[in-house]
Amino acid sequence: MKKKSDKEKDLEALKKDFEKAQNIFLTGFEKLTVQQDFELRKTVRGAGANYKVVKNNLAEKAAQGTPAEAMMNNLAGMTSMAYTLKDPVALAKALTAYAKANPSFTFKAGMVEGRVIEVKSIQELANMPSKEELIAKVMFLINSSAQRLAVSLNGVARNLAVVLDQAIKENKFTA
């Protein structure tokens, strides 16, 4: 059994996690094997996030006064949390893919950018393109417009050169 001082340290550490993390997904992991849990932790790390098993009472106490407080009500069963400071879409994609492969892994609640979201919204978030994909699309649009402008400007100069060349050939213009 843990000492009271150790429990207080755990509470403070969890409170700091809740204060700094803007993207949190609470999950249930009942009936996962050790190997499945290892794969889950590996998946979460691959998405650039952290994963932690939490006690429900401890999580409720630690979340008091933080944006995560609203999603901590009525927690039951075994609870874990995956949280990140970075891209919530990458984490949602990783967790959703893992949940499809392991039906005993379930979502309980979620918070994205400090706002609590419904469980069904996690699936919608997972279907969004990643930040890198969106940046690539914007860069493509910017590049294609610039490329079209360059081709158009080049076409005007090319057409002028063709007209001048024809005029010189027909002796209508002397250089």
C-alpha positions in Angstrom: 0.0 0.0 0.0 1.3 3.4 -0.9 2.2 6.0 1.7 0.2 9.2 1.9 3.2 11.3 0.7 3.5 9.0 -2.4 -0.2 9.4 -3.1 0.1 13.2 -2.8 3.1 13.2 -5.3 1.0 11.1 -7.7 -1.9 13.6 -7.4 0.4 16.6 -8.0 2.0 14.9 -11.0 -1.4 14.0 -12.5 -2.7 17.6 -11.8 0.3 19.0 -13.8 -0.5 16.6 -16.7 -4.1 17.9 -16.7 -3.0 21.5 -16.6 -0.5 21.3 -19.5 -2.3 18.8 -21.8 -4.9 20.4 -24.0 -5.7 17.1 -25.8 -6.8 14.1 -23.6 -8.6 10.9 -24.4 -10.0 8.8 -21.5 -10.2 5.2 -22.4 -11.3 1.8 -20.9 -8.9 -1.0 -21.3 -10.5 -4.0 -19.5 -9.5 -7.4 -20.7 -6.4 -6.3 -22.5 -3.5 -8.7 -22.3 0.0 -7.6 -21.4 1.0 -7.8 -25.1 -2.0 -5.8 -26.2 -1.1 -3.1 -23.6 2.5 -3.0 -24.8 1.2 -2.5 -28.4 -1.1 0.2 -27.2 1.7 2.1 -25.4 3.9 1.7 -28.5 1.1 3.1 -30.7 0.5 6.1 -28.4 4.2 6.9 -28.3 4.4 6.6 -32.1 1.7 9.4 -32.3 3.8 11.6 -30.1 1.7 11.3 -27.0 1.8 9.9 -23.5 -0.2 7.1 -21.9 -1.0 6.6 -18.3 -3.3 4.3 -16.3 -5.2 6.4 -13.7 -7.4 5.7 -10.7 -10.8 7.3 -11.1 -10.9 9.1 -7.7 -7.4 10.4 -8.2 -8.2 11.6 -11.7 -11.3 13.4 -10.4 -9.4 15.1 -7.7 -6.5 16.0 -9.9 -8.7 17.5 -12.6 -10.4 20.0 -10.2 -9.8 23.5 -11.4 -8.6 22.4 -14.8 -10.4 22.3 -18.2 -10.4 18.5 -17.8 -12.7 18.7 -14.8 -15.9 18.4 -16.9 -15.0 15.1 -18.4 -14.1 13.4 -15.1 -17.6 13.0 -13.8 -19.0 9.5 -13.2 -15.9 7.5 -14.3 -16.3 3.8 -13.7 -14.2 0.8 -14.4 -10.5 0.7 -15.4 -9.5 4.0 -16.9 -6.4 5.2 -18.7 -5.6 8.4 -20.4 -3.7 9.3 -23.6 -2.7 12.9 -23.8 -0.6 15.1 -26.0 0.5 18.7 -26.4 0.8 18.3 -30.1 -1.6 17.1 -32.9 -4.8 15.6 -31.4 -5.7 14.2 -34.9 -2.7 11.9 -35.0 -3.5 10.6 -31.5 -7.2 10.1 -32.3 -6.2 8.2 -35.5 -3.8 6.0 -33.6 -6.3 5.2 -30.8 -9.2 4.6 -33.2 -7.1 2.2 -35.3 -6.1 0.4 -32.2 -9.7 0.2 -31.0 -10.8 -1.4 -34.3 -8.2 -4.1 -33.8 -9.0 -4.6 -30.1 -12.7 -4.3 -29.4 -12.2 -4.4 -25.6 -10.5 -1.0 -25.8 -13.1 1.7 -25.6 -13.4 5.5 -25.4 -14.9 7.1 -22.3 -14.4 10.8 -23.0 -12.2 13.3 -24.8 -10.9 16.8 -24.6 -9.5 18.6 -27.6 -7.8 22.0 -27.3 -9.3 22.5 -23.8 -12.9 21.6 -24.9 -14.7 18.4 -23.9 -16.0 16.5 -26.9 -18.4 13.6 -27.2 -17.1 10.0 -27.8 -18.6 10.0 -31.3 -16.6 13.1 -32.1 -13.4 11.2 -31.5 -14.2 9.1 -34.6 -14.9 12.3 -36.6 -11.6 13.7 -35.5 -9.8 10.5 -36.5 -11.2 10.9 -40.0 -9.8 14.4 -40.5 -6.6 14.8 -42.5 -3.5 15.2 -40.4 -1.8 18.6 -40.0 1.0 17.6 -42.4 -1.6 16.6 -45.1 -3.4 20.0 -44.7 -0.1 21.9 -45.0 0.8 19.9 -48.1 -2.6 20.7 -49.7 -2.2 24.4 -48.9 1.3 24.4 -50.3 0.1 22.6 -53.4 -2.6 25.2 -54.0 -0.1 28.1 -53.5 2.5 26.5 -55.7 -0.1 25.7 -58.5 -1.2 29.3 -58.6 2.3 30.6 -58.7 3.1 28.0 -61.4 0.1 29.1 -63.5 1.2 32.7 -63.2 4.8 31.9 -64.3 3.5 29.9 -67.3 1.2 32.8 -68.3 3.9 35.4 -68.0 6.3 33.1 -69.9 3.6 32.6 -72.6 3.3 36.4 -73.2 7.1 36.7 -73.7 7.2 33.6 -75.9 4.4 34.9 -78.1 6.1 38.3 -78.4 9.3 36.6 -79.5 7.4 34.5 -82.1 5.7 37.6 -83.5 9.0 39.5 -83.7 10.7 36.5 -85.3 7.9 36.3 -88.0 8.2 40.1 -88.6 11.9 39.8 -89.2 11.5 36.8 -91.5 8.9 38.7 -93.6 11.1 41.8 -93.6 8.4 43.9 -92.0 10.7 44.8 -89.2 14.4 45.4 -89.2 16.5 44.9 -86.2 
